[in-house]
Amino acid sequence: MTISRELEEHEPAAQTTHVPDPQWSPELVRATRTLLETFIGTTPPVRIVLWDGSALGPDTPTQVVVRSPEAIRRALFRPGELGFARAFVAGDLDVEGDIFAALELRNHLSALPRRPTAATAPALLTLLRTLGARPPAPPPQEARLHGRRHSRDRDAAAISHHYDVSNAFYRLILGPTMTYSCGVWESPAAGLDAAQTAKHELICRKLGLRPGERLLDVGCGWGSMLIHAARHHGVRGVGVTISVEQAAQARRRVAEAGLTDAIEIRLQDYREIPDGPFDAISSIGMVEHVGRAMLPTYFASLYRLLRPGGRLLNHGISFPGDPAGAHRHRPHLGPIPLPRGRDFLRRYVFPDGELHEIGLMTSLTQAAGFEVRHVENLREHYALTLRAWVSRLEENWDAAVAQVGAGRARVWRLYMAGSALSFEAGQSQIHQTLAVRPDAGRAGQPLRPRYDSPALLPPQPTTG
């Protein structure tokens, strides 16, 4: 097995000890203010408070607090998003108030130069002389993966990094549905739990589930989709995940729901499922972990597991357009990682994560033999879902920190808030794609489907 480099290159010879506390230095404060005013201006959108109590900007309800000069050192050695994200995760930088308002400062990060200018060189020299000329070590929450990219072992490690955190922590964020994917909102006032129930019901309707049918849920998480489908549509279900914590909790939830005769949860890779055919497959928030090079294998595997006439619902995050358009016709060019500027997500949240343009995924779905029948973009719904998760995390902050530590809780707060803004701005999208495995040319689909009529409320639980 070849050993890959960690996510990307990690800074060599990182200085792991803090420099002597320079908070007493007025020179350091002046140099910091000079840089901030140069790149952000004297009137930033939120107030910035330095470690000595001095402040820059208007008196706003939200404050970005630079708690330690270490935040400046991190930003110097990783200009842009990643340096500030590391400072936030480490606790050297904090947000008091509305994190969405604070993230407006992201718009200024692209102005940070990679090289000194005549205006900034004196301040930079002062900071380097005071803080030290070696980079600080990244916070320990940063992922470090080894092995061949998207091998089964490395995929398991990447999934474990994100999902084997704490089931109790996830419940604080997700609520009782334990559903970690985009909800479907009738209105912004609908509420998170109702939105997740509506999402499960929408998927059941798109798949046309009927009592007694066999449903496979790939990347089943904590079992919520299967529990809904078995309880309200009478299916028999199999769920697979490669997260140890998710599998254990999903089995407990299935037992608590009294559905052990109807649902089986497996700790299993999608490439290892031996016992098709299934009548329908749902894949919700799984395709982002597959990798561009493995997409043909992914869709071919799902095609193999469906009976003729079977249905696939693939629900996954994508990005608009194709910044590397040649990939569509020349797949040998390699993987498309998370879009540029998202180093933080790759290193702290979704190691090895890759997003794909919806046209590419549609083409690969059909290349595997499927017929695509319906595509729906739900990006506004994901923005609402992410904002609800941020609210729940902030409401349960002390309990969340007790479960996973302050650093990891900060990772989740930052990533979910930033992702919500990305969906709102159209920089990220999420699509549900319904496809069928044709049966001698027959798709078995209604001429004019009406998936959300009547309202997305589940039917009464089935009996027997």
C-alpha positions in Angstrom: 0.0 0.0 0.0 1.3 3.4 -0.9 1.2 6.0 1.9 -0.3 9.3 0.7 0.6 12.6 2.1 -1.8 13.9 4.8 -4.8 15.7 3.3 -2.4 18.1 1.8 1.1 19.1 2.9 1.3 19.8 6.6 3.6 22.6 7.7 7.1 21.2 8.3 8.9 21.8 11.5 5.9 23.2 13.3 6.6 25.0 16.5 4.6 23.2 19.2 5.3 25.4 22.1 3.7 28.9 22.6 5.9 31.9 22.2 6.5 34.0 25.4 3.3 35.9 26.1 3.7 39.2 24.3 0.4 40.8 25.4 2.3 43.6 27.2 3.8 44.8 23.9 2.1 48.0 22.5 4.2 47.5 19.4 2.6 44.2 18.7 -0.9 45.7 19.1 0.0 48.6 16.8 1.3 46.3 14.1 -1.8 44.1 14.3 -4.1 47.1 14.0 -2.1 48.3 11.0 -2.6 45.1 9.2 -6.3 44.9 10.1 -7.0 48.4 8.9 -5.0 47.8 5.7 -7.0 44.7 4.7 -10.4 45.2 6.4 -10.6 48.9 6.7 -11.3 51.1 9.7 -15.0 50.2 9.6 -15.4 46.4 9.4 -18.9 45.0 9.4 -18.5 43.8 13.1 -16.4 45.0 16.0 -13.0 43.4 16.4 -11.6 43.3 19.9 -7.9 42.6 20.5 -6.4 40.8 23.5 -5.5 44.0 25.2 -9.1 45.3 25.1 -8.6 47.8 22.3 -11.1 47.6 19.4 -11.6 48.3 15.8 -14.9 49.1 14.1 -18.4 50.1 15.2 -20.1 49.1 18.4 -22.0 46.1 17.1 -23.9 43.3 19.0 -21.5 40.8 17.4 -17.8 40.9 18.2 -14.9 39.0 16.8 -12.5 38.6 19.7 -8.8 38.0 19.1 -8.0 36.4 22.5 -4.3 35.7 21.8 -1.5 36.9 19.5 -1.4 33.2 18.5 -4.4 34.0 16.2 -2.2 36.5 14.3 0.6 34.0 14.0 -1.7 31.4 12.6 -3.1 33.9 10.1 0.4 35.0 9.0 1.6 31.5 8.2 -1.7 30.4 6.5 -3.1 33.6 5.0 -6.8 33.4 4.2 -9.5 31.0 5.4 -7.4 28.2 6.8 -5.3 30.3 9.2 -8.3 32.1 10.7 -10.2 28.8 10.9 -7.3 27.2 12.8 -7.3 30.2 15.2 -11.0 29.8 15.8 -10.8 26.0 16.4 -7.8 26.6 18.8 -9.7 29.2 20.8 -7.3 32.0 19.9 -10.1 33.7 17.9 -13.7 33.7 19.0 -17.1 35.1 18.0 -19.4 36.6 20.6 -22.9 37.0 19.1 -24.1 36.2 15.6 -21.6 34.0 13.9 -23.3 34.6 10.5 -22.7 38.3 10.9 -19.1 37.6 11.9 -18.6 35.5 8.8 -19.1 38.6 6.6 -15.4 39.2 7.3 -14.7 36.2 5.0 -15.2 38.6 2.1 -12.0 40.4 3.1 -9.8 37.4 3.4 -9.1 37.2 -0.3 -7.5 40.6 0.0 -4.8 39.3 2.3 -1.5 39.2 0.3 0.7 36.2 0.1 3.7 38.5 0.0 4.5 41.7 1.9 3.9 45.1 0.3 5.6 48.4 1.1 2.6 49.3 3.3 2.6 46.1 5.3 6.2 45.1 5.5 7.1 47.0 8.7 4.1 45.6 10.6 4.8 42.1 9.3 8.4 42.3 10.4 7.3 43.5 13.9 4.9 40.6 14.2 7.4 38.0 13.0 10.1 39.3 15.3 7.7 39.2 18.3 5.8 36.1 17.6 8.5 33.9 16.1 9.3 32.9 12.5 8.1 29.3 12.6 4.5 28.2 12.0 2.4 27.0 14.9 1.2 23.4 15.0 -2.3 22.9 13.6 -5.0 22.1 16.3 -5.3 18.4 17.0 -8.8 18.3 15.5 -7.2 18.4 12.0 -7.6 15.1 10.1 -4.5 13.1 9.1 -5.3 10.2 6.8 -3.0 7.7 5.4 -3.2 5.1 2.6 -4.5 5.1 -0.9 -7.3 7.7 -1.4 -10.8 6.1 -1.4 -9.4 2.7 -0.5 -11.8 0.9 1.8 -9.5 1.4 4.9 -9.0 5.1 4.2 -12.7 5.7 3.5 -13.5 4.0 6.9 -11.0 6.3 8.6 -12.4 9.4 6.9 -16.0 8.5 7.9 -14.8 7.7 11.5 -13.2 11.2 11.7 -16.5 12.9 11.1 -19.2 10.5 12.4 -17.6 8.5 15.2 -17.6 11.6 17.4 -20.4 11.2 19.9 -24.0 10.1 19.3 -25.0 12.3 22.2 -23.3 15.3 20.6 -25.1 14.7 17.3 -28.5 14.4 19.1 -27.9 17.8 20.6 -27.6 19.3 17.1 -30.0 17.1 15.1 -32.8 16.7 17.6 -34.9 13.5 18.1 -35.0 12.6 14.4 -31.2 12.1 14.3 -31.2 13.0 10.7 -28.0 14.5 9.3 -29.1 15.7 5.9 -31.1 18.5 4.3 -34.7 18.7 5.5 -37.6 19.8 3.3 -39.3 22.9 4.6 -42.9 23.9 3.8 -41.9 27.3 5.1 -39.1 28.7 7.2 -41.4 28.5 10.3 -42.0 24.7 9.8 -39.4 23.6 12.3 -36.5 21.2 12.0 -38.2 18.0 13.1 -41.1 18.6 10.7 -38.7 19.4 7.8 -36.8 16.1 8.4 -40.1 14.1 8.5 -41.2 15.8 5.3 -37.8 14.9 3.6 -38.2 11.2 4.5 -41.8 11.2 3.2 -40.8 12.9 0.0 -38.1 10.3 -0.7 -40.6 7.5 0.1 -43.0 9.0 -2.4 -40.4 9.5 -5.1 -39.4 5.9 -4.7 -43.0 4.8 -4.8 -42.5 2.5 -1.8 -45.2 -0.2 -1.3 -45.7 -2.6 1.6 -43.5 -5.6 1.5 -40.9 -4.1 -0.8 -37.2 -4.3 0.0 -35.4 -1.0 0.5 -31.6 -0.6 0.8 -30.4 2.6 2.5 -26.7 3.3 1.6 -25.0 5.3 4.2 -27.9 4.8 6.6 -26.6 7.0 9.4 -28.7 6.5 12.5 -31.4 4.6 10.7 -34.0 7.4 10.4 -34.9 6.9 6.8 -35.5 3.2 7.3 -37.5 3.6 10.4 -39.8 6.1 8.6 -40.1 3.9 5.6 -40.8 0.7 7.6 -43.2 2.4 10.0 -45.3 4.4 7.4 -44.9 2.4 4.2 -44.4 -1.2 5.4 -41.1 -1.9 3.7 -38.4 -4.4 4.7 -35.2 -2.5 5.0 -31.4 -3.0 5.0 -29.1 -0.1 6.1 -25.4 -0.1 5.6 -22.8 2.3 7.2 -19.1 2.1 7.8 -19.4 4.2 11.0 -19.2 2.0 14.1 -21.0 4.5 16.3 -23.8 5.0 13.8 -24.4 1.3 13.3 -24.6 0.7 17.1 -27.0 3.6 17.6 -29.1 2.8 14.6 -29.6 -0.8 15.9 -30.7 0.6 19.3 -33.2 3.0 17.6 -34.6 0.2 15.4 -35.1 -1.9 18.5 -36.7 1.0 20.4 -39.1 1.5 17.4 -40.1 -2.2 17.6 -38.9 -2.8 14.0 -36.2 -5.4 14.4 -38.2 -7.8 12.3 -38.4 -5.3 9.4 -35.0 -3.6 9.5 -31.4 -4.9 9.5 -28.5 -2.5 10.1 -25.0 -3.6 8.9 -21.5 -2.3 9.4 -20.7 -2.8 5.7 -19.2 -1.0 2.7 -21.5 -0.4 -0.2 -19.1 -2.3 -2.4 -19.5 -5.5 -0.3 -23.3 -5.9 -0.3 -24.0 -9.4 -1.7 -27.7 -9.9 -1.4 -29.6 -8.0 -4.0 -31.9 -7.5 -5.7 -33.7 -4.7 -3.9 -36.9 -2.9 -5.0 -35.5 0.5 -4.2 -32.4 2.2 -2.9 -32.0 5.5 -1.1 -28.6 7.1 -0.8 -28.8 10.3 1.4 -25.7 12.4 1.9 -23.4 9.5 0.9 -22.2 10.3 -2.6 -20.0 13.2 -1.3 -17.8 10.6 0.4 -17.4 8.4 -2.7 -14.8 10.3 -4.7 -14.8 11.1 -8.4 -12.7 8.2 -9.4 -15.1 5.8 -7.6 -18.4 7.2 -9.0 -18.6 4.7 -11.8 -18.1 1.9 -9.3 -20.7 3.5 -7.0 -23.4 3.7 -9.6 -22.6 0.3 -11.1 -22.9 -1.2 -7.6 -26.3 0.3 -7.0 -27.4 -0.7 -10.5 -26.4 -4.3 -9.8 -28.3 -4.3 -6.5 -31.6 -3.2 -8.0 -34.1 -5.5 -9.7 -35.3 -4.5 -13.2 -37.8 -1.7 -12.6 -36.2 -0.8 -9.3 -35.7 2.8 -8.3 -32.8 4.8 -6.9 -33.0 8.1 -5.1 -29.6 9.8 -4.8 -29.5 12.8 -2.5 -26.2 14.7 -2.5 -24.4 18.1 -2.3 -23.0 19.4 -5.5 -21.6 22.7 -6.8 -22.9 24.9 -9.6 -21.0 24.6 -12.9 -17.9 22.6 -13.5 -14.7 24.6 -12.7 -12.7 21.8 -14.3 -15.1 21.1 -17.2 -12.7 18.8 -18.9 -13.3 16.2 -16.2 -16.6 15.3 -17.8 -14.9 14.1 -20.9 -11.4 13.2 -19.5 -12.0 11.5 -16.2 -8.3 10.5 -16.0 -7.6 14.0 -14.9 -8.3 12.9 -11.4 -10.6 13.8 -8.5 -12.4 17.1 -8.1 -11.9 18.0 -4.4 -14.2 20.3 -2.4 -14.1 23.6 -4.3 -11.1 25.9 -3.9 -11.0 28.0 -0.7 -12.5 25.2 1.4 -9.3 23.9 2.9 -11.0 24.1 6.3 -13.7 21.6 5.3 -11.2 19.2 3.8 -8.9 19.2 6.8 -11.4 19.4 9.7 -14.8 18.3 8.6 -14.9 16.0 5.5 -11.4 14.6 4.8 -11.3 13.3 1.3 -14.7 14.8 0.6 -15.4 15.6 -3.1 -18.3 17.5 -4.6 -19.5 17.0 -8.1 -21.4 19.1 -10.6 -25.0 17.7 -11.1 -24.5 17.3 -14.9 -21.5 15.0 -14.3 -23.4 12.9 -11.8 -26.5 12.7 -14.1 -24.3 11.5 -16.9 -22.5 8.9 -14.8 -25.9 7.7 -13.4 -27.1 7.1 -16.9 -23.8 5.6 -18.0 -24.3 2.9 -15.4 -27.5 1.9 -17.1 -30.0 4.0 -15.1 -32.7 6.2 -16.6 -32.8 9.5 -14.8 -36.5 10.5 -14.3 -36.5 13.6 -12.0 -33.9 16.1 -10.5 -34.7 18.6 -7.8 -32.5 21.3 -6.3 -33.1 21.9 -2.6 -30.3 24.3 -1.8 -32.6 26.9 0.1 -33.8 24.0 2.2 -30.3 23.1 3.2 -29.6 26.6 4.3 -32.6 26.5 6.6 -31.5 23.1 7.9 -28.0 24.3 8.7 -29.2 27.4 10.4 -31.4 25.3 12.6 -28.5 23.1 13.5 -26.3 26.1 14.4 -29.1 27.3 16.7 -29.4 24.0 18.4 -25.6 23.8 18.9 -25.5 27.2 20.4 -28.5 26.6 22.6 -26.8 23.4 23.9 -23.2 24.7 23.8 -22.1 23.6 27.3 -23.5 20.1 26.9 -21.9 19.9 23.4 -18.5 20.9 24.8 -18.8 18.3 27.6 -19.4 15.6 24.9 -16.6 16.4 22.4 -14.5 19.3 23.8 -14.4 22.9 22.9 -12.2 22.5 19.8 -14.5 20.1 18.0 -17.6 22.0 19.0 -16.0 25.1 17.4 -15.3 23.1 14.2 -19.0 22.2 13.9 -20.2 25.8 14.7 -17.9 27.3 12.0 -18.5 24.7 9.3 -22.3 24.7 9.7 -22.6 28.5 9.7 -20.2 28.9 6.7 -22.1 26.1 4.8 -25.4 27.8 5.4 -24.1 31.0 3.8 -22.6 29.0 0.9 -26.0 27.5 0.1 -27.8 30.9 0.5 -25.3 32.4 -2.0 -25.7 29.6 -4.5 -22.1 28.6 -4.1 -23.3 25.1 -3.0 -26.3 23.1 -4.2 -28.0 19.9 -3.2 -29.9 17.7 -5.6 -32.3 14.7 -5.3 -32.0 12.6 -8.4 -34.6 9.8 -9.1 -33.5 7.1 -11.5 -34.8 3.7 -12.5 -33.3 0.5 -13.7 -35.4 0.0 -16.9 -37.3 -3.3 -17.3 -37.3 -4.1 -21.0 -37.9 -0.4 -21.7 -40.5 0.1 -19.0 -39.7 2.6 -16.3 -42.8 2.0 -14.2 -43.2 5.7 -13.4 -46.4 7.8 -13.4 -46.9 10.1 -16.4 -47.1 13.2 -14.2 -45.9 12.5 -10.7 -47.1 14.7 -7.8 -44.7 14.0 -5.1 -45.7 16.8 -2.7 -49.5 16.6 -3.1 -51.1 16.0 -0.7 -48.9 17.7 1.9 -45.8 15.9 2.9 -47.2 14.2 6.0 -46.6 10.5 6.5 -49.5 8.1 6.3 -50.6 6.2 9.4 -48.2 3.5 10.4 -48.7 0.2 8.7 -49.7 -2.9 10.6 -48.8 -6.5 10.3 
